[in-house]
Amino acid sequence: MTIVYLLVEESFRELASRQAIAAECVALGYEVVIAQQWWFSANLGSLPAGIVLFKGNNRPQGALMAEAKRHGHAVTSIEEEAFGTVYEPEMKSLYDPLAVESADRLFVQGSIHRNFLAAWFPALRDKISVVGNPRTDILLHALGDATRRKAEDLRRQYGDFVLVNTNCASINPFDIDTYSYYLRCVDVGVLNPKDPEDIKRFDTLMSWEHSNLREMSRFLREFARIAPEIPVIVRPHPSENHRTWEAYVSGISNARLVRDHDHIAWILAARAMLHTGCTTGLESALVGTASVGICPDHHPWHAGFISNLASIVRETGQDAAALCKAMVTGSSGNAEMPRDDLFRRLRPALEIDLEERSARRLAEALVDLRSPEKRATGATEIRPGMFERLSGRRHEKAFVEEPVFSATWEAMTNALGLARNTKPTEIAPSVFHIAAT
């Protein structure tokens, strides 16, 4: 039986979509392993050859993709960092040439991404498949009961509130300062310090985030002035330094800071959601919560974020505050874009087909990659005990407990009507084996 390895770096962002893909793969007769990517890397020489879906295409991913191919695996990828962007300079930085060269199939979510890749790597045009993004399947078809119950609990606790999702991880990174962020960009190959265009892109990103932070700060102060009775929940991006926001929010009477990776429940619970180009603006539109995007000054990054296509856009924090107050009080009219109009507007950047889920399209595309000639270079079966322990930042990003994984798997398969008779088996920390019974 062909094994499909679905790799995860950040569970809060990627796990649900990997479970949706796994359910479709099991229904098509595959055996599946959903694994934190460091386990796969550590055990690569001992794993049966199969089909691997990587979550990105940067320099470290490219090196691992090349090594997987050397061990007899079919190599595929979907670029999770591109879920919310159509900004060409940013997109180009995400694809390392070794990753593209190593891939047997590159999955993209829309014609804009396909056209970018075909222009950059013309010889690889036939490797590119447009499948949408399975993260939309979760938002449109498979929000679990636990998520909905949590949203109801949040509404009871906070009443009608505005959710603010921040997006300043470059100028307010978790690891101390912007220079640390700069070094990480260099390390993973998304920034070449010797390329003037790359340095210019980095500088414009810093300028863009500073403008966003300025107007986000003005929003919080203005909203406290004009609507002190309406709670504001500030949820910093997981890659940001939360202490910065704790210090700022502490001085605003109606604002409260939360640290919670389960952002979808918060989006569902909110009466309005505010962002500055964050992917959560897109997710908010897909689950039906009105969102406002702040786009201050004149930056090329504004037009590059899909979330700004799905949101009502304002230039200043003051204007955004007035609109959010109107949304909560019901005086803004119908702020939700009709779904057909939303899908039509998003289509070049993100294909959504309610009749054919993205996870199914991706799983069916994998069928073409099965090769009976492939042979494992190491073990011929997945064994418990092939450990790669998680600690520090890796643990924070990827760890998921077995009861949580199993509960979300059951909810997912029930919602999709797939693989209901399967029971995941944990074979290593945050590594789960799934096969039809």
C-alpha positions as CSV (number, residue, x, y, z in Angstrom):
1,M,0.0,0.0,0.0
2,T,1.3,3.5,-0.9
3,I,2.2,5.6,2.1
4,V,1.5,9.4,2.0
5,Y,3.5,11.5,4.4
6,L,1.8,14.8,5.3
7,L,4.3,17.1,7.0
8,V,3.5,19.8,9.6
9,E,5.5,22.7,10.9
10,E,2.8,24.7,12.7
11,S,0.0,22.6,14.0
12,F,-2.4,25.5,14.8
13,R,-2.2,26.5,11.1
14,E,-1.7,23.3,9.2
15,L,-2.9,20.3,11.1
16,A,-6.6,20.6,10.3
17,S,-6.0,20.8,6.6
18,R,-3.6,17.8,6.8
19,Q,-6.3,15.8,8.5
20,A,-8.7,16.8,5.6
21,I,-6.2,15.6,3.0
22,A,-5.6,12.4,5.1
23,A,-9.3,11.6,5.1
24,E,-9.5,12.0,1.4
25,C,-6.3,9.9,0.9
26,V,-7.5,7.1,3.1
27,A,-10.8,7.0,1.2
28,L,-8.8,6.6,-2.0
29,G,-6.9,3.6,-0.5
30,Y,-3.7,5.3,0.8
31,E,-2.0,4.7,4.1
32,V,-1.2,8.1,5.7
33,V,1.3,9.5,8.3
34,I,0.7,13.0,9.6
35,A,4.0,14.0,11.1
36,Q,5.9,17.0,12.5
37,Q,8.6,17.6,9.8
38,W,11.6,17.2,12.1
39,W,10.6,13.5,12.8
40,F,10.5,12.9,9.1
41,S,13.9,14.4,8.6
42,A,15.5,12.5,11.5
43,N,14.0,9.2,10.3
44,L,14.2,9.7,6.6
45,G,16.7,6.9,6.0
46,S,14.6,4.4,7.9
47,L,11.2,5.1,6.4
48,P,9.4,3.2,3.6
49,A,9.4,5.1,0.3
50,G,6.1,6.9,-0.4
51,I,4.7,10.2,-1.4
52,V,5.6,13.3,0.7
53,L,3.6,16.5,0.9
54,F,5.9,19.3,2.1
55,K,4.4,22.5,3.6
56,G,6.8,24.9,1.9
57,N,9.6,25.4,-0.6
58,N,12.3,27.5,1.1
59,R,15.9,26.5,1.4
60,P,15.6,24.1,4.4
61,Q,12.5,22.5,2.8
62,G,14.4,22.2,-0.5
63,A,17.3,20.4,1.1
64,L,15.0,17.9,2.8
65,M,13.0,17.5,-0.4
66,A,16.2,16.6,-2.3
67,E,17.1,14.1,0.4
68,A,13.7,12.5,0.3
69,K,13.9,12.2,-3.4
70,R,17.3,10.5,-3.1
71,H,15.7,8.0,-0.7
72,G,13.1,7.0,-3.3
73,H,10.1,9.2,-2.3
74,A,7.8,11.0,-4.6
75,V,8.1,14.7,-3.6
76,T,5.3,17.2,-3.6
77,S,4.6,20.5,-1.9
78,I,2.0,23.2,-1.2
79,E,3.2,26.6,-0.1
80,E,1.5,27.4,3.2
81,E,3.1,30.8,3.5
82,A,1.4,31.8,0.2
83,F,-2.1,31.2,1.4
84,G,-2.7,34.9,1.9
85,T,-0.5,36.5,-0.6
86,V,-0.3,37.3,-4.3
87,Y,2.6,39.8,-4.0
88,E,5.1,38.6,-6.6
89,P,8.4,39.6,-4.8
90,E,7.2,37.9,-1.7
91,M,6.0,34.8,-3.6
92,K,9.3,34.5,-5.4
93,S,11.3,34.5,-2.2
94,L,9.4,31.4,-1.0
95,Y,10.5,29.1,-3.7
96,D,14.1,27.9,-3.5
97,P,15.4,26.5,-6.9
98,L,16.4,23.2,-5.2
99,A,12.9,22.7,-3.8
100,V,11.4,23.3,-7.2
101,E,13.9,21.0,-9.0
102,S,13.3,18.2,-6.4
103,A,9.5,18.3,-6.6
104,D,7.5,15.9,-8.7
105,R,4.4,18.0,-8.3
106,L,3.9,21.6,-7.1
107,F,0.4,22.3,-5.8
108,V,-0.8,25.9,-6.0
109,Q,-4.1,27.5,-5.0
110,G,-4.9,29.7,-8.0
111,S,-4.0,30.9,-11.5
112,I,-1.9,33.8,-10.2
113,H,0.4,31.4,-8.3
114,R,0.6,29.1,-11.3
115,N,1.5,31.9,-13.7
116,F,4.2,33.2,-11.3
117,L,5.9,29.7,-11.1
118,A,5.6,29.1,-14.8
119,A,7.3,32.4,-15.5
120,W,10.1,31.8,-13.0
121,F,10.7,28.1,-13.9
122,P,9.3,27.6,-17.5
123,A,10.8,24.1,-17.9
124,L,8.7,22.9,-14.9
125,R,5.4,24.2,-16.1
126,D,3.9,20.7,-16.4
127,K,4.7,20.0,-12.7
128,I,2.2,22.7,-11.5
129,S,-1.3,21.8,-10.4
130,V,-4.0,24.2,-9.3
131,V,-5.9,22.6,-6.5
132,G,-7.0,25.5,-4.3
133,N,-6.0,25.2,-0.6
134,P,-7.4,22.6,1.7
135,R,-7.5,25.2,4.5
136,T,-10.6,26.5,2.8
137,D,-12.3,23.1,3.2
138,I,-12.1,23.4,6.9
139,L,-13.6,26.9,6.9
140,L,-16.4,26.1,4.5
141,H,-17.2,22.4,5.3
142,A,-15.6,21.1,8.5
143,L,-15.6,23.5,11.4
144,G,-15.9,21.1,14.3
145,D,-18.4,21.2,17.1
146,A,-15.7,21.9,19.6
147,T,-14.8,25.1,17.7
148,R,-18.4,26.2,17.5
149,R,-19.0,25.5,21.2
150,K,-15.9,27.5,22.1
151,A,-17.1,30.4,20.0
152,E,-20.4,30.3,21.8
153,D,-18.6,30.3,25.2
154,L,-16.6,33.3,24.1
155,R,-19.7,35.2,23.1
156,R,-21.3,34.5,26.5
157,Q,-18.1,35.6,28.2
158,Y,-17.4,38.8,26.2
159,G,-20.7,39.7,24.6
160,D,-20.4,41.6,21.3
161,F,-16.7,42.3,20.8
162,V,-14.2,43.3,18.2
163,L,-11.3,41.0,17.5
164,V,-8.0,42.5,16.6
165,N,-5.4,40.1,15.0
166,T,-2.0,41.8,14.8
167,N,0.5,41.0,12.1
168,C,3.9,42.7,12.9
169,A,6.2,39.7,13.3
170,S,9.0,41.4,11.4
171,I,9.3,44.5,13.6
172,N,8.0,42.7,16.8
173,P,9.4,39.2,16.5
174,F,9.3,36.6,19.2
175,D,13.1,36.3,19.2
176,I,14.0,39.8,20.6
177,D,14.4,42.1,17.6
178,T,14.2,42.8,13.9
179,Y,17.8,41.8,13.3
180,S,17.0,38.3,14.6
181,Y,14.1,38.2,12.1
182,Y,16.5,39.4,9.4
183,L,19.0,36.6,10.2
184,R,16.2,34.0,10.1
185,C,15.2,35.2,6.7
186,V,18.8,34.9,5.5
187,D,19.1,31.4,7.0
188,V,16.1,30.0,5.3
189,G,17.0,31.6,2.0
190,V,14.1,34.0,1.6
191,L,16.4,37.0,1.8
192,N,19.8,37.4,0.0
193,P,21.8,40.1,1.8
194,K,23.9,40.6,-1.3
195,D,20.8,41.3,-3.6
196,P,19.8,45.0,-3.6
197,E,16.2,44.1,-4.6
198,D,15.9,41.7,-1.7
199,I,17.2,44.4,0.7
200,K,14.7,46.9,-0.8
201,R,11.9,44.4,-0.3
202,F,12.9,43.9,3.3
203,D,13.0,47.7,3.8
204,T,9.6,48.2,2.4
205,L,8.2,45.3,4.6
206,M,9.6,47.1,7.6
207,S,8.1,50.4,6.5
208,W,4.7,48.7,5.8
209,E,4.6,47.0,9.3
210,H,5.5,50.3,11.0
211,S,2.6,52.0,9.2
212,N,0.3,49.2,10.2
213,L,1.4,49.3,13.8
214,R,0.9,53.1,13.9
215,E,-2.7,52.8,12.7
216,M,-3.5,49.7,14.8
217,S,-2.4,51.7,17.8
218,R,-4.5,54.6,16.8
219,F,-7.5,52.3,16.3
220,L,-7.2,50.9,19.8
221,R,-7.1,54.4,21.3
222,E,-9.9,55.8,19.1
223,F,-12.1,52.8,19.7
224,A,-11.7,53.1,23.5
225,R,-12.8,56.8,23.1
226,I,-15.8,56.3,20.9
227,A,-17.0,52.9,22.2
228,P,-15.6,52.3,25.7
229,E,-18.5,49.8,26.4
230,I,-17.5,47.5,23.6
231,P,-14.8,45.0,24.4
232,V,-11.7,44.7,22.2
233,I,-9.8,41.4,22.1
234,V,-6.2,41.8,20.9
235,R,-4.7,38.5,19.7
236,P,-1.1,39.0,18.6
237,H,0.3,36.9,15.8
238,P,1.9,33.7,17.3
239,S,5.3,34.8,15.9
240,E,5.2,38.1,17.6
241,N,6.6,39.2,21.0
242,H,3.5,39.2,23.2
243,R,5.1,41.2,25.9
244,T,5.1,44.3,23.7
245,W,1.4,44.1,23.3
246,E,0.8,43.3,27.0
247,A,2.5,46.6,27.8
248,Y,0.5,48.6,25.3
249,V,-2.9,47.0,25.9
250,S,-2.6,47.4,29.7
251,G,-3.2,51.1,29.2
252,I,-6.5,50.8,27.3
253,S,-9.6,50.3,29.4
254,N,-11.8,48.1,27.1
255,A,-8.9,46.0,25.6
256,R,-7.8,42.6,26.6
257,L,-4.9,40.5,25.3
258,V,-5.3,36.8,24.6
259,R,-2.7,34.1,23.7
260,D,-4.6,31.4,21.9
261,H,-3.7,29.5,18.8
262,D,-7.3,28.6,18.2
263,H,-8.0,31.8,16.2
264,I,-11.0,30.4,14.2
265,A,-13.1,30.2,17.4
266,W,-12.3,33.8,18.2
267,I,-13.2,34.9,14.6
268,L,-16.5,33.0,14.8
269,A,-17.3,34.7,18.1
270,A,-16.5,38.2,17.1
271,R,-19.0,40.7,15.7
272,A,-16.2,42.3,13.7
273,M,-12.6,41.5,13.0
274,L,-9.7,44.0,12.4
275,H,-6.4,43.2,10.7
276,T,-3.6,44.7,8.7
277,G,-3.2,42.3,5.7
278,C,-3.3,39.3,8.0
279,T,-4.5,35.9,6.6
280,T,-7.2,35.9,9.3
281,G,-9.0,38.6,7.2
282,L,-9.5,36.0,4.5
283,E,-10.4,33.3,7.0
284,S,-12.9,35.7,8.6
285,A,-14.7,36.3,5.2
286,L,-14.9,32.6,4.6
287,V,-16.6,31.8,7.9
288,G,-18.9,34.8,7.6
289,T,-17.5,37.3,10.1
290,A,-17.3,40.9,8.7
291,S,-13.6,42.0,8.6
292,V,-11.9,45.4,8.3
293,G,-8.5,45.8,6.8
294,I,-6.4,48.8,7.6
295,C,-4.2,49.9,4.6
296,P,-2.3,53.1,5.6
297,D,0.0,55.2,3.4
298,H,1.1,53.8,0.0
299,H,2.8,50.4,0.1
300,P,3.0,47.8,-2.6
301,W,2.3,45.2,0.1
302,H,-1.3,46.3,0.5
303,A,-2.4,44.9,-2.9
304,G,-0.5,41.7,-2.4
305,F,-2.6,40.4,0.4
306,I,-5.7,38.3,-0.5
307,S,-7.3,39.3,2.8
308,N,-7.7,42.9,1.6
309,L,-9.8,41.6,-1.3
310,A,-12.1,39.9,1.2
311,S,-12.4,42.8,3.6
312,I,-13.7,46.3,3.8
313,V,-10.6,48.5,3.7
314,R,-9.9,51.7,5.5
315,E,-6.8,53.9,5.4
316,T,-6.7,55.0,9.0
317,G,-7.2,53.6,12.5
318,Q,-9.8,56.3,13.2
319,D,-11.9,55.4,10.2
320,A,-11.6,51.7,11.0
321,A,-12.7,52.4,14.6
322,A,-15.9,54.2,13.4
323,L,-16.7,51.3,11.0
324,C,-16.1,48.6,13.6
325,K,-18.4,50.4,16.1
326,A,-21.1,50.6,13.4
327,M,-20.7,46.9,12.7
328,V,-21.1,45.9,16.3
329,T,-24.1,48.2,16.9
330,G,-25.8,47.2,13.7
331,S,-25.7,50.6,12.0
332,S,-23.3,49.7,9.2
333,G,-25.9,47.8,7.1
334,N,-24.9,44.4,5.6
335,A,-21.1,44.3,5.7
336,E,-20.8,40.7,4.6
337,M,-20.0,40.1,0.9
338,P,-22.3,37.6,-0.8
339,R,-20.5,34.3,-1.0
340,D,-20.7,34.0,-4.8
341,D,-19.3,37.5,-5.2
342,L,-16.5,36.7,-2.7
343,F,-15.5,33.5,-4.5
344,R,-15.5,35.3,-7.9
345,R,-13.3,38.0,-6.5
346,L,-10.9,35.6,-4.9
347,R,-10.7,33.1,-7.8
348,P,-7.5,34.1,-9.5
349,A,-5.7,34.1,-6.2
350,L,-7.6,31.2,-4.5
351,E,-9.8,28.7,-6.4
352,I,-12.8,27.6,-4.3
353,D,-15.2,25.0,-5.7
354,L,-18.1,24.0,-3.3
355,E,-18.7,20.9,-5.4
356,E,-15.2,19.6,-5.2
357,R,-13.1,20.1,-2.1
358,S,-9.5,21.2,-2.5
359,A,-8.3,18.2,-0.3
360,R,-10.0,15.8,-2.7
361,R,-8.4,17.5,-5.7
362,L,-5.0,17.3,-4.1
363,A,-5.4,13.6,-3.1
364,E,-6.6,12.6,-6.5
365,A,-3.5,14.3,-8.1
366,L,-1.3,12.2,-5.9
367,V,-2.6,9.1,-7.6
368,D,-0.5,9.9,-10.7
369,L,2.7,9.8,-8.6
370,R,2.3,6.2,-7.4
371,S,5.0,4.1,-8.9
372,P,5.3,0.3,-8.3
373,E,9.0,0.5,-9.2
374,K,9.8,2.6,-6.1
375,R,11.5,0.6,-3.3
376,A,12.3,1.7,0.2
377,T,15.9,2.4,1.0
378,G,15.5,1.5,4.6
379,A,12.7,-0.1,6.6
380,T,9.5,-1.4,4.9
381,E,7.1,-0.4,7.7
382,I,6.4,2.4,10.1
383,R,7.3,1.3,13.6
384,P,6.4,2.8,17.0
385,G,9.5,4.1,18.7
386,M,11.0,6.1,15.8
387,F,11.2,9.2,18.0
388,E,12.1,12.8,17.3
389,R,11.3,14.7,20.5
390,L,10.0,18.3,20.3
391,S,11.3,21.0,22.6
392,G,11.5,24.8,22.7
393,R,10.1,26.6,19.7
394,R,9.5,23.4,17.8
395,H,7.3,22.1,20.6
396,E,5.4,25.3,20.7
397,K,4.7,25.2,17.0
398,A,4.0,21.6,16.3
399,F,3.1,19.6,19.4
400,V,-0.4,18.1,19.5
401,E,-1.6,15.7,22.2
402,E,-3.0,12.3,21.0
403,P,-6.5,13.0,22.6
404,V,-6.7,16.3,20.8
405,F,-5.6,14.8,17.5
406,S,-8.1,11.9,17.8
407,A,-11.0,14.2,18.7
408,T,-10.4,16.6,15.9
409,W,-9.9,13.6,13.5
410,E,-13.3,12.2,14.5
411,A,-15.0,15.6,14.1
412,M,-13.3,16.1,10.7
413,T,-14.1,12.8,9.2
414,N,-17.7,13.0,10.4
415,A,-18.1,16.5,8.9
416,L,-16.6,15.4,5.6
417,G,-18.4,12.0,5.6
418,L,-15.0,10.2,5.1
419,A,-12.8,7.6,6.8
420,R,-15.2,7.2,9.7
421,N,-13.9,3.7,10.6
422,T,-10.3,4.7,11.2
423,K,-8.5,5.3,14.4
424,P,-5.2,7.2,14.3
425,T,-2.2,5.6,16.1
426,E,0.4,7.8,17.7
427,I,3.8,6.4,16.8
428,A,6.0,9.3,18.0
429,P,5.5,12.8,19.5
430,S,3.0,14.6,17.2
431,V,3.3,11.8,14.6
432,F,0.2,9.8,13.7
433,H,-0.4,6.8,11.5
434,I,-3.8,6.4,9.8
435,A,-5.0,3.5,7.6
436,A,-8.4,2.0,6.7
437,T,-9.5,-0.7,9.1
